[in-house]
Amino acid sequence: MEDSESDAGTGVFIIIGRVWPVKDGPEIAIHILLLAPDDDSAIRTALNALAERGYEEAELDQIGTMVEAPDEEPHASAYQGALEGEVAIVTFAEGLEEESGRGFDPGDDEDDYDPFAVLKDWKPDQ
């Protein structure tokens, strides 16, 4: 238990953004979880990991630190992977299933859909 408490004290970076597998193609929403000594290193490492996976373009919109492990998947596994030194990339494809089991259609009332509900413990850097 002591190891996980010290790991959680340092926090795991979470970077939220979008990638394009093909230039000018459809975008994919992503969350990247990783350990790094600072914001700049986290961004550099994330961009390198995306390039290694063949993404043509990336836009990173937000960066913050998660100080507690999330309870829900896929972020719980990604968080654990980040603690083990991996660069965990969570992708959200169009038609992502909501908890209700109904696929999200961009034509649905977007006010009812909260894509960041799984990040309830996420706190941005100040």
ABEGO torsion letter per residue (X at the ends): XAAAAAAAAAEBBBBBBBBBABBGBBBBBBBBBBBBABAAAAAAAAAAAAAAAGBABBBBABBBBBABBBABOAAAAAAAAAAAGBBBBBBBBBGBBBAAGBBBBAABBAAABBAAAAAAABBBBX
